[in-house]
């Protein structure tokens, strides 16, 4: 079983931050209005804090779930939505390679799937332009999925 100790400190930080980065990039890719934006951020925080799914990456997800989501959101807030989206996709590609290298294949896939699920939950929280998951959100989710190799 893979644990956070199978990664360097920098790698683990990046792996743990990845769901926050993806979720926040999805939340920012299109404005959901004040209430919608609040709901998306609340969903992001709750999804990461939720009990880890019963899958191969449960231990990794539980360890990553201890991250201070609000603190990371504050760090990412200075970036424009386009820059944040590009950074998230790039991080997904890089962390996908790290996970594939350091973790068991089933654990790596389960963790990457969880990260993508965080993004989907955020996207599905509030309507933009009258739809639950807007075209910009779908586009970014597709890019994230490709970068994660899913």
PyMOL commands that set and color helices and strands:
alter all, ss='L'
color gray80, all
select helices_A, chain A and resi 4-6+9-29+33-49+58-64+69-76+81-102+105-123+135-148
alter helices_A, ss='H'
color red, helices_A
deselect
rebuild
show_as cartoon
